[in-house]
Amino acid sequence: MNIMFAWGLGGTEVVLILVVVLILFGAKKIPELAKGLGTGIKEFKKATREVTDEIQNTTTDTPPATKPAANGQSPSAPAVSQSSNPPKA
């Protein structure tokens, strides 16, 4: 029976890699490495989710296009007050 894992690795290769990791890092360090890896993956997924939510909120919360003002000014132009007293110089 041939069991194939990711990237075309067989069962023997996976066991060999695990033995090498165990020899290099030791039995006490492997849980710490796995915890750090899990925390990193969790933070990456959270950041990805936040970016996706931000993009979706931006596309759904955009205000509709505004109509031009009745007096001919653009809607973003500041309003000019028309007072009867001109400024003194």
N, C-alpha and C positions, 0 to 999 in steps of 0.2 A: 504494500500500500504506500503510495507516494503522497505525502502531505506537503502542500506548497503554501508558504506564507507570502507576505508582501514582498515585492521586488524579486520574486522568483526564488526566494530562499527556501530550502527544504528543512525538514525537522532536525537533521544532523547539524546543519549550519547554525540554526537558532540555538541549539543546546551548546554548541561550541562558543558562540558569542556570549551566552549567559555565563558560562564557566570563566571566560576571560574577564568579564565584568566583575564577577565575584572575586577573582584573584587580584585584580587591580585595586578595587575599592574596599574590599573586605565586607563581611556580613553586617557590621555595625553601621557603615556609611550608606548602604543601599537604601534603607528606609528613609534616611534624610534626603538622599537624592530624589527618591520617588515623591516625597512630600513637596520638595521644591519644584519639581517638574509639574506636579498636580496644581500647585498654587499658580505657577506661571501660565498654565493652560487655562485655569479659571479666570485669571485677570485678562488674558487675551480674549476669551469669549465675552467677558463683560464689556470690554472696550469695543469689540466688534458690534455687540448688541446696542451699545450707546450710540455709535456712529450710525448704524442702520436706523435706529429710532429718530435720531436727529435729522437724517435725510428725509425720512417719511414725514416728520412733523413739518419740515420746511416746505415740502411739496404740497402738503394739504392745508397749511396755514397761510399761504400767500394770499394777500387781499386781492379782490378783483380789480381790474383796471379802472381808474377813476375817470370820470367825464370832465371835460374842460369846464371851467367856471363860466357862468352866464355873462360876466363882464369882459370876457375875452382874455383874462389873465390865466396863466397856467395854475393848476391847483397847488403846486409846490411854491409858487411865488409868494413872498410875504405880502400881507395885506397893507395897503397904504391908506392911512386915515386922511379924510378930506375935511380938515378943520377950516374954519373961517378966519383964523388968525395965522398968518404966515410967520415963519420963524424970523426973528430979528437978528441982524448981523452985527 
